Amino acid sequence: MTTELVVKCSMFLEYDSVEEAQKIAASLEADNEGFIETRQMGSVVKASTHAESLKSLLHTINDYMACLSTAEELLKK
């Protein structure tokens, strides 16, 4: 009997306004490529993902956070 491992992560990112959250969610949607599901709920952006290993999950989250950092920097300008 084999057991399939699934590692899951959900992140809740809160912004100062609904408009900021909308802009962040929209800018991240293009980078998701089926790896991360992003939903905007009011002033919160929820990002959920899963993987078959912790290493793979961390790689996906790292990529997402890099894109998030860029989106937030652009939002400031």
PDB file of N, CA, C and O in Angstrom:
ATOM      1  N   MET A   1       0.836  -1.180   0.000  1.00  0.00           N
ATOM      2  CA  MET A   1       0.000   0.000   0.000  1.00  0.00           C
ATOM      3  C   MET A   1       0.878   1.240   0.000  1.00  0.00           C
ATOM      4  O   MET A   1       1.767   1.380   0.840  1.00  0.00           O
ATOM      5  N   THR A   2       0.626   2.142  -0.949  1.00  0.00           N
ATOM      6  CA  THR A   2       1.366   3.387  -1.001  1.00  0.00           C
ATOM      7  C   THR A   2       0.467   4.533  -0.568  1.00  0.00           C
ATOM      8  O   THR A   2      -0.728   4.562  -0.864  1.00  0.00           O
ATOM      9  N   THR A   3       1.063   5.456   0.126  1.00  0.00           N
ATOM     10  CA  THR A   3       0.340   6.637   0.583  1.00  0.00           C
ATOM     11  C   THR A   3       0.859   7.831  -0.187  1.00  0.00           C
ATOM     12  O   THR A   3       2.064   8.082  -0.226  1.00  0.00           O
ATOM     13  N   GLU A   4      -0.051   8.565  -0.799  1.00  0.00           N
ATOM     14  CA  GLU A   4       0.332   9.748  -1.552  1.00  0.00           C
ATOM     15  C   GLU A   4       0.395  10.943  -0.616  1.00  0.00           C
ATOM     16  O   GLU A   4      -0.571  11.239   0.089  1.00  0.00           O
ATOM     17  N   LEU A   5       1.521  11.623  -0.608  1.00  0.00           N
ATOM     18  CA  LEU A   5       1.724  12.791   0.246  1.00  0.00           C
ATOM     19  C   LEU A   5       1.272  14.041  -0.496  1.00  0.00           C
ATOM     20  O   LEU A   5       1.649  14.263  -1.646  1.00  0.00           O
ATOM     21  N   VAL A   6       0.482  14.832   0.154  1.00  0.00           N
ATOM     22  CA  VAL A   6       0.082  16.129  -0.380  1.00  0.00           C
ATOM     23  C   VAL A   6       0.324  17.161   0.713  1.00  0.00           C
ATOM     24  O   VAL A   6      -0.183  17.033   1.828  1.00  0.00           O
ATOM     25  N   VAL A   7       1.100  18.178   0.383  1.00  0.00           N
ATOM     26  CA  VAL A   7       1.407  19.259   1.308  1.00  0.00           C
ATOM     27  C   VAL A   7       0.643  20.487   0.823  1.00  0.00           C
ATOM     28  O   VAL A   7       0.695  20.822  -0.361  1.00  0.00           O
ATOM     29  N   LYS A   8      -0.070  21.165   1.738  1.00  0.00           N
ATOM     30  CA  LYS A   8      -0.902  22.297   1.361  1.00  0.00           C
ATOM     31  C   LYS A   8      -0.486  23.554   2.106  1.00  0.00           C
ATOM     32  O   LYS A   8       0.048  23.495   3.214  1.00  0.00           O
ATOM     33  N   CYS A   9      -0.743  24.689   1.473  1.00  0.00           N
ATOM     34  CA  CYS A   9      -0.448  25.978   2.105  1.00  0.00           C
ATOM     35  C   CYS A   9      -1.475  27.005   1.635  1.00  0.00           C
ATOM     36  O   CYS A   9      -1.805  27.066   0.451  1.00  0.00           O
ATOM     37  N   SER A  10      -1.970  27.799   2.558  1.00  0.00           N
ATOM     38  CA  SER A  10      -2.823  28.944   2.236  1.00  0.00           C
ATOM     39  C   SER A  10      -2.236  30.169   2.904  1.00  0.00           C
ATOM     40  O   SER A  10      -1.847  30.133   4.071  1.00  0.00           O
ATOM     41  N   MET A  11      -2.177  31.249   2.153  1.00  0.00           N
ATOM     42  CA  MET A  11      -1.662  32.515   2.667  1.00  0.00           C
ATOM     43  C   MET A  11      -2.765  33.557   2.553  1.00  0.00           C
ATOM     44  O   MET A  11      -3.461  33.620   1.540  1.00  0.00           O
ATOM     45  N   PHE A  12      -2.925  34.363   3.575  1.00  0.00           N
ATOM     46  CA  PHE A  12      -3.903  35.437   3.571  1.00  0.00           C
ATOM     47  C   PHE A  12      -3.134  36.747   3.671  1.00  0.00           C
ATOM     48  O   PHE A  12      -2.478  37.014   4.677  1.00  0.00           O
ATOM     49  N   LEU A  13      -3.217  37.557   2.630  1.00  0.00           N
ATOM     50  CA  LEU A  13      -2.464  38.805   2.539  1.00  0.00           C
ATOM     51  C   LEU A  13      -3.441  39.971   2.641  1.00  0.00           C
ATOM     52  O   LEU A  13      -4.281  40.153   1.761  1.00  0.00           O
ATOM     53  N   GLU A  14      -3.338  40.759   3.707  1.00  0.00           N
ATOM     54  CA  GLU A  14      -4.285  41.848   3.929  1.00  0.00           C
ATOM     55  C   GLU A  14      -3.685  43.177   3.489  1.00  0.00           C
ATOM     56  O   GLU A  14      -2.535  43.491   3.797  1.00  0.00           O
ATOM     57  N   TYR A  15      -4.491  43.954   2.759  1.00  0.00           N
ATOM     58  CA  TYR A  15      -4.054  45.250   2.243  1.00  0.00           C
ATOM     59  C   TYR A  15      -4.905  46.368   2.845  1.00  0.00           C
ATOM     60  O   TYR A  15      -5.929  46.116   3.480  1.00  0.00           O
ATOM     61  N   ASP A  16      -4.462  47.599   2.632  1.00  0.00           N
ATOM     62  CA  ASP A  16      -5.146  48.753   3.215  1.00  0.00           C
ATOM     63  C   ASP A  16      -6.512  49.022   2.597  1.00  0.00           C
ATOM     64  O   ASP A  16      -7.374  49.632   3.229  1.00  0.00           O
ATOM     65  N   SER A  17      -6.712  48.562   1.351  1.00  0.00           N
ATOM     66  CA  SER A  17      -7.988  48.836   0.688  1.00  0.00           C
ATOM     67  C   SER A  17      -8.360  47.686  -0.257  1.00  0.00           C
ATOM     68  O   SER A  17      -7.528  46.855  -0.624  1.00  0.00           O
ATOM     69  N   VAL A  18      -9.618  47.674  -0.626  1.00  0.00           N
ATOM     70  CA  VAL A  18     -10.118  46.694  -1.594  1.00  0.00           C
ATOM     71  C   VAL A  18      -9.410  46.907  -2.934  1.00  0.00           C
ATOM     72  O   VAL A  18      -9.061  45.943  -3.616  1.00  0.00           O
ATOM     73  N   GLU A  19      -9.203  48.162  -3.305  1.00  0.00           N
ATOM     74  CA  GLU A  19      -8.558  48.480  -4.582  1.00  0.00           C
ATOM     75  C   GLU A  19      -7.141  47.922  -4.640  1.00  0.00           C
ATOM     76  O   GLU A  19      -6.738  47.363  -5.660  1.00  0.00           O
ATOM     77  N   GLU A  20      -6.384  48.067  -3.560  1.00  0.00           N
ATOM     78  CA  GLU A  20      -5.022  47.517  -3.526  1.00  0.00           C
ATOM     79  C   GLU A  20      -5.056  45.999  -3.682  1.00  0.00           C
ATOM     80  O   GLU A  20      -4.278  45.432  -4.448  1.00  0.00           O
ATOM     81  N   ALA A  21      -5.951  45.350  -2.961  1.00  0.00           N
ATOM     82  CA  ALA A  21      -6.060  43.893  -3.042  1.00  0.00           C
ATOM     83  C   ALA A  21      -6.435  43.452  -4.454  1.00  0.00           C
ATOM     84  O   ALA A  21      -5.910  42.458  -4.956  1.00  0.00           O
ATOM     85  N   GLN A  22      -7.346  44.194  -5.097  1.00  0.00           N
ATOM     86  CA  GLN A  22      -7.735  43.869  -6.473  1.00  0.00           C
ATOM     87  C   GLN A  22      -6.549  43.965  -7.413  1.00  0.00           C
ATOM     88  O   GLN A  22      -6.348  43.091  -8.257  1.00  0.00           O
ATOM     89  N   LYS A  23      -5.765  45.018  -7.274  1.00  0.00           N
ATOM     90  CA  LYS A  23      -4.602  45.212  -8.146  1.00  0.00           C
ATOM     91  C   LYS A  23      -3.564  44.124  -7.927  1.00  0.00           C
ATOM     92  O   LYS A  23      -2.994  43.612  -8.890  1.00  0.00           O
ATOM     93  N   ILE A  24      -3.313  43.769  -6.685  1.00  0.00           N
ATOM     94  CA  ILE A  24      -2.339  42.716  -6.382  1.00  0.00           C
ATOM     95  C   ILE A  24      -2.821  41.378  -6.942  1.00  0.00           C
ATOM     96  O   ILE A  24      -2.059  40.671  -7.601  1.00  0.00           O
ATOM     97  N   ALA A  25      -4.066  41.033  -6.684  1.00  0.00           N
ATOM     98  CA  ALA A  25      -4.610  39.758  -7.172  1.00  0.00           C
ATOM     99  C   ALA A  25      -4.553  39.679  -8.692  1.00  0.00           C
ATOM    100  O   ALA A  25      -4.184  38.645  -9.250  1.00  0.00           O
ATOM    101  N   ALA A  26      -4.914  40.761  -9.359  1.00  0.00           N
ATOM    102  CA  ALA A  26      -4.900  40.780 -10.821  1.00  0.00           C
ATOM    103  C   ALA A  26      -3.483  40.633 -11.368  1.00  0.00           C
ATOM    104  O   ALA A  26      -3.269  39.933 -12.358  1.00  0.00           O
ATOM    105  N   SER A  27      -2.525  41.285 -10.734  1.00  0.00           N
ATOM    106  CA  SER A  27      -1.152  41.205 -11.238  1.00  0.00           C
ATOM    107  C   SER A  27      -0.526  39.835 -10.977  1.00  0.00           C
ATOM    108  O   SER A  27       0.359  39.416 -11.722  1.00  0.00           O
ATOM    109  N   LEU A  28      -0.966  39.137  -9.943  1.00  0.00           N
ATOM    110  CA  LEU A  28      -0.407  37.816  -9.645  1.00  0.00           C
ATOM    111  C   LEU A  28      -1.063  36.698 -10.449  1.00  0.00           C
ATOM    112  O   LEU A  28      -0.473  35.634 -10.634  1.00  0.00           O
ATOM    113  N   GLU A  29      -2.267  36.935 -10.920  1.00  0.00           N
ATOM    114  CA  GLU A  29      -3.010  35.902 -11.644  1.00  0.00           C
ATOM    115  C   GLU A  29      -2.229  35.369 -12.847  1.00  0.00           C
ATOM    116  O   GLU A  29      -2.255  34.169 -13.118  1.00  0.00           O
ATOM    117  N   ALA A  30      -1.551  36.234 -13.551  1.00  0.00           N
ATOM    118  CA  ALA A  30      -0.799  35.816 -14.744  1.00  0.00           C
ATOM    119  C   ALA A  30       0.342  34.867 -14.403  1.00  0.00           C
ATOM    120  O   ALA A  30       0.727  34.043 -15.232  1.00  0.00           O
ATOM    121  N   ASP A  31       0.889  34.972 -13.195  1.00  0.00           N
ATOM    122  CA  ASP A  31       2.031  34.143 -12.794  1.00  0.00           C
ATOM    123  C   ASP A  31       1.629  32.825 -12.148  1.00  0.00           C
ATOM    124  O   ASP A  31       2.489  31.987 -11.875  1.00  0.00           O
ATOM    125  N   ASN A  32       0.354  32.629 -11.901  1.00  0.00           N
ATOM    126  CA  ASN A  32      -0.086  31.427 -11.194  1.00  0.00           C
ATOM    127  C   ASN A  32       0.133  30.146 -11.985  1.00  0.00           C
ATOM    128  O   ASN A  32       0.552  29.135 -11.421  1.00  0.00           O
ATOM    129  N   GLU A  33      -0.142  30.176 -13.270  1.00  0.00           N
ATOM    130  CA  GLU A  33       0.081  29.039 -14.169  1.00  0.00           C
ATOM    131  C   GLU A  33      -0.439  27.717 -13.608  1.00  0.00           C
ATOM    132  O   GLU A  33       0.167  26.670 -13.834  1.00  0.00           O
ATOM    133  N   GLY A  34      -1.539  27.755 -12.890  1.00  0.00           N
ATOM    134  CA  GLY A  34      -2.111  26.526 -12.353  1.00  0.00           C
ATOM    135  C   GLY A  34      -1.430  26.006 -11.099  1.00  0.00           C
ATOM    136  O   GLY A  34      -1.824  24.962 -10.579  1.00  0.00           O
ATOM    137  N   PHE A  35      -0.418  26.707 -10.601  1.00  0.00           N
ATOM    138  CA  PHE A  35       0.294  26.261  -9.407  1.00  0.00           C
ATOM    139  C   PHE A  35      -0.305  26.825  -8.128  1.00  0.00           C
ATOM    140  O   PHE A  35      -0.301  26.171  -7.085  1.00  0.00           O
ATOM    141  N   ILE A  36      -0.818  28.046  -8.220  1.00  0.00           N
ATOM    142  CA  ILE A  36      -1.386  28.711  -7.049  1.00  0.00           C
ATOM    143  C   ILE A  36      -2.734  29.305  -7.445  1.00  0.00           C
ATOM    144  O   ILE A  36      -2.869  29.915  -8.505  1.00  0.00           O
ATOM    145  N   GLU A  37      -3.719  29.120  -6.586  1.00  0.00           N
ATOM    146  CA  GLU A  37      -5.031  29.728  -6.799  1.00  0.00           C
ATOM    147  C   GLU A  37      -5.090  30.996  -5.966  1.00  0.00           C
ATOM    148  O   GLU A  37      -4.903  30.961  -4.749  1.00  0.00           O
ATOM    149  N   THR A  38      -5.351  32.117  -6.630  1.00  0.00           N
ATOM    150  CA  THR A  38      -5.422  33.401  -5.949  1.00  0.00           C
ATOM    151  C   THR A  38      -6.853  33.922  -6.014  1.00  0.00           C
ATOM    152  O   THR A  38      -7.461  33.975  -7.083  1.00  0.00           O
ATOM    153  N   ARG A  39      -7.382  34.306  -4.851  1.00  0.00           N
ATOM    154  CA  ARG A  39      -8.721  34.893  -4.761  1.00  0.00           C
ATOM    155  C   ARG A  39      -8.647  36.175  -3.961  1.00  0.00           C
ATOM    156  O   ARG A  39      -7.955  36.255  -2.947  1.00  0.00           O
ATOM    157  N   GLN A  40      -9.364  37.168  -4.428  1.00  0.00           N
ATOM    158  CA  GLN A  40      -9.442  38.433  -3.716  1.00  0.00           C
ATOM    159  C   GLN A  40     -10.779  38.477  -2.994  1.00  0.00           C
ATOM    160  O   GLN A  40     -11.831  38.274  -3.600  1.00  0.00           O
ATOM    161  N   MET A  41     -10.729  38.746  -1.694  1.00  0.00           N
ATOM    162  CA  MET A  41     -11.931  38.802  -0.861  1.00  0.00           C
ATOM    163  C   MET A  41     -11.875  40.102  -0.060  1.00  0.00           C
ATOM    164  O   MET A  41     -11.253  40.163   1.001  1.00  0.00           O
ATOM    165  N   GLY A  42     -12.524  41.125  -0.572  1.00  0.00           N
ATOM    166  CA  GLY A  42     -12.432  42.424   0.087  1.00  0.00           C
ATOM    167  C   GLY A  42     -11.007  42.932   0.014  1.00  0.00           C
ATOM    168  O   GLY A  42     -10.421  42.998  -1.067  1.00  0.00           O
ATOM    169  N   SER A  43     -10.447  43.290   1.154  1.00  0.00           N
ATOM    170  CA  SER A  43      -9.068  43.796   1.175  1.00  0.00           C
ATOM    171  C   SER A  43      -8.038  42.691   1.420  1.00  0.00           C
ATOM    172  O   SER A  43      -6.876  42.973   1.709  1.00  0.00           O
ATOM    173  N   VAL A  44      -8.470  41.440   1.303  1.00  0.00           N
ATOM    174  CA  VAL A  44      -7.588  40.289   1.528  1.00  0.00           C
ATOM    175  C   VAL A  44      -7.401  39.507   0.224  1.00  0.00           C
ATOM    176  O   VAL A  44      -8.350  39.282  -0.526  1.00  0.00           O
ATOM    177  N   VAL A  45      -6.162  39.103  -0.021  1.00  0.00           N
ATOM    178  CA  VAL A  45      -5.855  38.208  -1.128  1.00  0.00           C
ATOM    179  C   VAL A  45      -5.492  36.863  -0.515  1.00  0.00           C
ATOM    180  O   VAL A  45      -4.593  36.767   0.321  1.00  0.00           O
ATOM    181  N   LYS A  46      -6.206  35.827  -0.944  1.00  0.00           N
ATOM    182  CA  LYS A  46      -5.924  34.474  -0.462  1.00  0.00           C
ATOM    183  C   LYS A  46      -5.208  33.715  -1.572  1.00  0.00           C
ATOM    184  O   LYS A  46      -5.670  33.676  -2.712  1.00  0.00           O
ATOM    185  N   ALA A  47      -4.084  33.117  -1.225  1.00  0.00           N
ATOM    186  CA  ALA A  47      -3.320  32.307  -2.171  1.00  0.00           C
ATOM    187  C   ALA A  47      -3.214  30.901  -1.602  1.00  0.00           C
ATOM    188  O   ALA A  47      -2.746  30.717  -0.478  1.00  0.00           O
ATOM    189  N   SER A  48      -3.645  29.914  -2.369  1.00  0.00           N
ATOM    190  CA  SER A  48      -3.620  28.520  -1.924  1.00  0.00           C
ATOM    191  C   SER A  48      -2.865  27.675  -2.940  1.00  0.00           C
ATOM    192  O   SER A  48      -2.972  27.880  -4.149  1.00  0.00           O
ATOM    193  N   THR A  49      -2.100  26.721  -2.419  1.00  0.00           N
ATOM    194  CA  THR A  49      -1.353  25.832  -3.295  1.00  0.00           C
ATOM    195  C   THR A  49      -1.159  24.487  -2.610  1.00  0.00           C
ATOM    196  O   THR A  49      -1.376  24.349  -1.406  1.00  0.00           O
ATOM    197  N   HIS A  50      -0.752  23.512  -3.388  1.00  0.00           N
ATOM    198  CA  HIS A  50      -0.432  22.195  -2.846  1.00  0.00           C
ATOM    199  C   HIS A  50       0.635  21.554  -3.722  1.00  0.00           C
ATOM    200  O   HIS A  50       0.815  21.941  -4.876  1.00  0.00           O
ATOM    201  N   ALA A  51       1.333  20.584  -3.174  1.00  0.00           N
ATOM    202  CA  ALA A  51       2.394  19.893  -3.910  1.00  0.00           C
ATOM    203  C   ALA A  51       2.567  18.498  -3.320  1.00  0.00           C
ATOM    204  O   ALA A  51       2.024  18.180  -2.262  1.00  0.00           O
ATOM    205  N   GLU A  52       3.325  17.684  -4.021  1.00  0.00           N
ATOM    206  CA  GLU A  52       3.568  16.314  -3.565  1.00  0.00           C
ATOM    207  C   GLU A  52       4.761  16.200  -2.624  1.00  0.00           C
ATOM    208  O   GLU A  52       5.007  15.137  -2.054  1.00  0.00           O
ATOM    209  N   SER A  53       5.507  17.301  -2.459  1.00  0.00           N
ATOM    210  CA  SER A  53       6.626  17.287  -1.512  1.00  0.00           C
ATOM    211  C   SER A  53       6.789  18.678  -0.914  1.00  0.00           C
ATOM    212  O   SER A  53       6.386  19.676  -1.513  1.00  0.00           O
ATOM    213  N   LEU A  54       7.374  18.731   0.253  1.00  0.00           N
ATOM    214  CA  LEU A  54       7.619  20.010   0.906  1.00  0.00           C
ATOM    215  C   LEU A  54       8.571  20.865   0.080  1.00  0.00           C
ATOM    216  O   LEU A  54       8.385  22.078  -0.019  1.00  0.00           O
ATOM    217  N   LYS A  55       9.577  20.253  -0.505  1.00  0.00           N
ATOM    218  CA  LYS A  55      10.544  20.984  -1.328  1.00  0.00           C
ATOM    219  C   LYS A  55       9.847  21.651  -2.515  1.00  0.00           C
ATOM    220  O   LYS A  55      10.124  22.810  -2.825  1.00  0.00           O
ATOM    221  N   SER A  56       8.964  20.940  -3.165  1.00  0.00           N
ATOM    222  CA  SER A  56       8.226  21.494  -4.294  1.00  0.00           C
ATOM    223  C   SER A  56       7.309  22.624  -3.845  1.00  0.00           C
ATOM    224  O   SER A  56       7.202  23.647  -4.521  1.00  0.00           O
ATOM    225  N   LEU A  57       6.648  22.440  -2.710  1.00  0.00           N
ATOM    226  CA  LEU A  57       5.769  23.472  -2.175  1.00  0.00           C
ATOM    227  C   LEU A  57       6.560  24.738  -1.855  1.00  0.00           C
ATOM    228  O   LEU A  57       6.127  25.840  -2.193  1.00  0.00           O
ATOM    229  N   LEU A  58       7.699  24.592  -1.216  1.00  0.00           N
ATOM    230  CA  LEU A  58       8.529  25.748  -0.869  1.00  0.00           C
ATOM    231  C   LEU A  58       9.025  26.469  -2.118  1.00  0.00           C
ATOM    232  O   LEU A  58       9.108  27.697  -2.128  1.00  0.00           O
ATOM    233  N   HIS A  59       9.353  25.727  -3.164  1.00  0.00           N
ATOM    234  CA  HIS A  59       9.788  26.331  -4.423  1.00  0.00           C
ATOM    235  C   HIS A  59       8.657  27.180  -5.014  1.00  0.00           C
ATOM    236  O   HIS A  59       8.893  28.301  -5.464  1.00  0.00           O
ATOM    237  N   THR A  60       7.439  26.653  -5.012  1.00  0.00           N
ATOM    238  CA  THR A  60       6.279  27.378  -5.538  1.00  0.00           C
ATOM    239  C   THR A  60       6.010  28.631  -4.723  1.00  0.00           C
ATOM    240  O   THR A  60       5.756  29.697  -5.284  1.00  0.00           O
ATOM    241  N   ILE A  61       6.065  28.509  -3.404  1.00  0.00           N
ATOM    242  CA  ILE A  61       5.824  29.665  -2.536  1.00  0.00           C
ATOM    243  C   ILE A  61       6.900  30.721  -2.736  1.00  0.00           C
ATOM    244  O   ILE A  61       6.599  31.914  -2.767  1.00  0.00           O
ATOM    245  N   ASN A  62       8.144  30.299  -2.871  1.00  0.00           N
ATOM    246  CA  ASN A  62       9.253  31.237  -3.103  1.00  0.00           C
ATOM    247  C   ASN A  62       9.039  32.026  -4.389  1.00  0.00           C
ATOM    248  O   ASN A  62       9.216  33.244  -4.407  1.00  0.00           O
ATOM    249  N   ASP A  63       8.660  31.340  -5.461  1.00  0.00           N
ATOM    250  CA  ASP A  63       8.377  32.020  -6.723  1.00  0.00           C
ATOM    251  C   ASP A  63       7.227  33.012  -6.567  1.00  0.00           C
ATOM    252  O   ASP A  63       7.301  34.143  -7.048  1.00  0.00           O
ATOM    253  N   TYR A  64       6.168  32.576  -5.891  1.00  0.00           N
ATOM    254  CA  TYR A  64       5.007  33.426  -5.682  1.00  0.00           C
ATOM    255  C   TYR A  64       5.382  34.675  -4.882  1.00  0.00           C
ATOM    256  O   TYR A  64       4.952  35.780  -5.215  1.00  0.00           O
ATOM    257  N   MET A  65       6.181  34.501  -3.832  1.00  0.00           N
ATOM    258  CA  MET A  65       6.569  35.632  -2.996  1.00  0.00           C
ATOM    259  C   MET A  65       7.436  36.625  -3.768  1.00  0.00           C
ATOM    260  O   MET A  65       7.347  37.831  -3.535  1.00  0.00           O
ATOM    261  N   ALA A  66       8.268  36.136  -4.676  1.00  0.00           N
ATOM    262  CA  ALA A  66       9.073  37.031  -5.509  1.00  0.00           C
ATOM    263  C   ALA A  66       8.159  37.871  -6.405  1.00  0.00           C
ATOM    264  O   ALA A  66       8.364  39.076  -6.552  1.00  0.00           O
ATOM    265  N   CYS A  67       7.153  37.230  -7.002  1.00  0.00           N
ATOM    266  CA  CYS A  67       6.187  37.953  -7.835  1.00  0.00           C
ATOM    267  C   CYS A  67       5.368  38.919  -6.998  1.00  0.00           C
ATOM    268  O   CYS A  67       5.071  40.028  -7.442  1.00  0.00           O
ATOM    269  N   LEU A  68       5.004  38.513  -5.802  1.00  0.00           N
ATOM    270  CA  LEU A  68       4.244  39.369  -4.889  1.00  0.00           C
ATOM    271  C   LEU A  68       5.053  40.608  -4.521  1.00  0.00           C
ATOM    272  O   LEU A  68       4.522  41.719  -4.506  1.00  0.00           O
ATOM    273  N   SER A  69       6.309  40.421  -4.230  1.00  0.00           N
ATOM    274  CA  SER A  69       7.176  41.541  -3.878  1.00  0.00           C
ATOM    275  C   SER A  69       7.247  42.556  -5.019  1.00  0.00           C
ATOM    276  O   SER A  69       7.176  43.762  -4.785  1.00  0.00           O
ATOM    277  N   THR A  70       7.384  42.073  -6.236  1.00  0.00           N
ATOM    278  CA  THR A  70       7.422  42.955  -7.408  1.00  0.00           C
ATOM    279  C   THR A  70       6.090  43.690  -7.566  1.00  0.00           C
ATOM    280  O   THR A  70       6.078  44.895  -7.817  1.00  0.00           O
ATOM    281  N   ALA A  71       4.980  42.986  -7.422  1.00  0.00           N
ATOM    282  CA  ALA A  71       3.657  43.601  -7.554  1.00  0.00           C
ATOM    283  C   ALA A  71       3.452  44.688  -6.496  1.00  0.00           C
ATOM    284  O   ALA A  71       2.910  45.752  -6.794  1.00  0.00           O
ATOM    285  N   GLU A  72       3.881  44.422  -5.273  1.00  0.00           N
ATOM    286  CA  GLU A  72       3.729  45.411  -4.205  1.00  0.00           C
ATOM    287  C   GLU A  72       4.615  46.629  -4.452  1.00  0.00           C
ATOM    288  O   GLU A  72       4.201  47.753  -4.171  1.00  0.00           O
ATOM    289  N   GLU A  73       5.816  46.431  -4.968  1.00  0.00           N
ATOM    290  CA  GLU A  73       6.691  47.558  -5.286  1.00  0.00           C
ATOM    291  C   GLU A  73       6.079  48.423  -6.384  1.00  0.00           C
ATOM    292  O   GLU A  73       6.128  49.650  -6.310  1.00  0.00           O
ATOM    293  N   LEU A  74       5.505  47.787  -7.397  1.00  0.00           N
ATOM    294  CA  LEU A  74       4.865  48.540  -8.482  1.00  0.00           C
ATOM    295  C   LEU A  74       3.646  49.293  -7.980  1.00  0.00           C
ATOM    296  O   LEU A  74       3.358  50.391  -8.455  1.00  0.00           O
ATOM    297  N   LEU A  75       2.929  48.719  -7.031  1.00  0.00           N
ATOM    298  CA  LEU A  75       1.752  49.365  -6.470  1.00  0.00           C
ATOM    299  C   LEU A  75       2.120  50.653  -5.725  1.00  0.00           C
ATOM    300  O   LEU A  75       1.344  51.609  -5.708  1.00  0.00           O
ATOM    301  N   LYS A  76       3.297  50.671  -5.118  1.00  0.00           N
ATOM    302  CA  LYS A  76       3.754  51.837  -4.367  1.00  0.00           C
ATOM    303  C   LYS A  76       4.058  53.026  -5.280  1.00  0.00           C
ATOM    304  O   LYS A  76       3.993  54.178  -4.852  1.00  0.00           O
ATOM    305  N   LYS A  77       4.393  52.736  -6.549  1.00  0.00           N
ATOM    306  CA  LYS A  77       4.807  53.809  -7.471  1.00  0.00           C
ATOM    307  C   LYS A  77       3.637  54.474  -8.123  1.00  0.00           C
ATOM    308  O   LYS A  77       3.816  55.393  -8.923  1.00  0.00           O
TER     309      LYS A  77
END
